[in-house]
C-alpha cells in the first residue's frame, strides 16, 4: 500500500483506445478500481481517449513531455483478424509505448491486449484470466513510486 507521501506524488493518466471499446472499457474499469484501492484520488486521474491502439504512442509521448504525470497507462486491445493488419498494429502499439516512455522519461505502461480472438480478450478484461487493466494500473503505481522516490 502507498503511504500518504507516495500518494501525494502520484498523478497517473490513462490513454485508452476506443477501438474494441467493449474490451477497453472493462480494462479501464479494472485500472480505476486498482487506483481506488491504492487511495489514488479521482481528481488526480485523467483519461484521454484515442481512436485506436496505433495512436496510443504519440499521445502518450506528448502527455509524458507535459511534465504533469508520474505514469501513463496505455490501454488498448488488438484482436487478430484474417489479415496481417493485426501484426502491424500490435507491433506499432508496443513500439509507440516504449518510445513514448524512453523519449519522455515518464513510465508508459503497456496495457494493450494482443489476442487471437474475442474470447481471449474478454477473458483478460475481467473474465477467467482476471483484469489486465487492473494489473497494468498496479505496474503504473509501482513505476511512478520507483521514479519518484529512487530514481530522481
C-alpha positions in Angstrom: 0.0 0.0 0.0 1.2 3.5 -0.8 1.7 5.9 2.2 0.2 9.4 2.2 3.5 10.8 0.9 3.7 8.5 -2.0 0.0 9.1 -2.9 0.6 12.9 -2.9 3.0 12.5 -5.8 1.1 10.0 -8.0 -0.7 11.6 -10.9 -1.5 8.9 -13.4 -3.1 9.3 -16.7 -4.7 6.7 -18.9 -4.7 6.8 -22.7 -7.5 4.5 -23.8 -8.3 3.3 -27.3 -11.9 3.4 -28.4 -11.4 0.7 -31.0 -12.6 -2.6 -29.4 -14.3 -0.5 -26.7 -16.2 -3.5 -25.3 -12.8 -4.6 -24.1 -11.0 -1.3 -23.4 -13.8 0.0 -21.2 -13.5 -3.1 -19.0 -9.7 -2.7 -18.8 -10.2 0.9 -17.8 -12.7 -0.1 -15.1 -10.2 -2.6 -13.7 -7.5 0.1 -13.7 -9.7 2.6 -12.0 -10.6 0.0 -9.3 -6.9 -0.6 -8.6 -6.1 3.1 -8.3 -9.0 3.5 -5.9 -7.8 0.5 -3.9 -4.4 2.3 -3.6 -6.1 5.5 -2.5 -5.3 7.4 -5.7 -7.9 10.2 -5.8 -10.3 10.5 -8.8 -9.3 14.2 -9.3 -5.7 13.1 -9.7 -6.5 10.8 -12.7 -7.1 11.9 -16.3 -8.4 9.7 -19.1 -7.7 10.5 -22.7 -9.5 8.5 -25.4 -7.8 7.9 -28.8 -9.2 6.3 -31.9 -7.2 3.0 -31.7 -4.2 1.3 -30.3 -2.0 2.6 -33.1 -2.5 6.2 -31.9 -1.6 5.5 -28.2 2.1 6.0 -28.5 2.1 9.5 -30.0 -0.4 10.7 -27.4 1.5 9.1 -24.6 4.7 10.8 -25.7 3.0 14.2 -25.8 1.5 13.7 -22.4 4.7 12.4 -20.9 6.6 15.5 -22.1 4.0 17.8 -20.5 5.5 17.2 -17.1 2.1 16.8 -15.5 2.1 13.0 -15.0 4.1 10.4 -13.0 2.9 7.5 -15.1 1.0 6.9 -18.3 -1.1 3.8 -18.5 -1.8 2.9 -22.1 -4.9 0.7 -22.6 -6.0 -0.9 -25.8 -7.0 -4.2 -27.5 -5.7 -5.6 -30.7 -7.5 -8.7 -31.9 -6.2 -10.9 -34.7 -8.3 -11.0 -37.8 -7.9 -12.6 -41.2 -5.1 -10.2 -42.4 -1.7 -9.2 -41.3 -3.1 -5.8 -40.1 -3.0 -7.3 -36.5 0.8 -7.7 -36.6 1.4 -4.1 -37.8 -0.9 -2.6 -35.2 0.3 -4.7 -32.3 3.9 -4.1 -33.1 3.4 -0.4 -33.7 1.5 0.0 -30.4 4.2 -1.7 -28.4 7.0 0.3 -30.1 5.0 3.5 -29.7 4.5 3.0 -25.9 8.2 2.1 -25.4 9.3 5.1 -27.5 7.0 7.4 -25.5 8.5 6.2 -22.3 12.1 6.5 -23.4 11.6 9.9 -25.0 9.6 11.5 -22.2 11.3 9.9 -19.2 7.9 9.1 -17.8 7.0 5.4 -17.3 4.5 4.5 -20.0 2.8 1.2 -19.2 1.8 -1.3 -21.9 -1.7 -2.2 -21.1 -2.6 -3.2 -24.6 -4.1 -6.7 -25.1 -2.9 -8.6 -28.1 -5.2 -11.5 -28.5 -6.0 -14.1 -31.1 -9.8 -13.8 -30.7 -12.5 -12.0 -28.8 -12.9 -14.8 -26.2 -9.2 -14.4 -25.2 -9.7 -10.6 -24.9 -12.8 -10.9 -22.8 -11.1 -13.4 -20.5 -8.2 -10.9 -20.0 -10.6 -8.0 -19.5 -12.3 -9.3 -16.3 -13.0 -12.9 -17.2 -11.2 -16.1 -16.3 -7.8 -14.6 -16.6 -8.5 -11.6 -14.4 -8.4 -8.0 -15.5 -5.1 -7.0 -17.2 -6.1 -3.3 -16.8 -6.0 -3.7 -13.1 -2.6 -5.4 -13.3 -1.3 -2.6 -15.5 -2.5 0.0 -13.1 -0.5 -1.7 -10.3 2.5 -1.5 -12.6 1.9 2.2 -13.1 1.8 2.8 -9.4 5.0 0.8 -8.8 6.9 2.6 -11.6 5.7 6.0 -10.5 6.8 5.4 -7.0 10.1 4.0 -8.1 10.8 7.0 -10.3 9.6 9.5 -7.6 11.5 8.0 -4.7 14.5 6.2 -6.0 15.4 7.5 -9.4 15.4 11.3 -9.1 
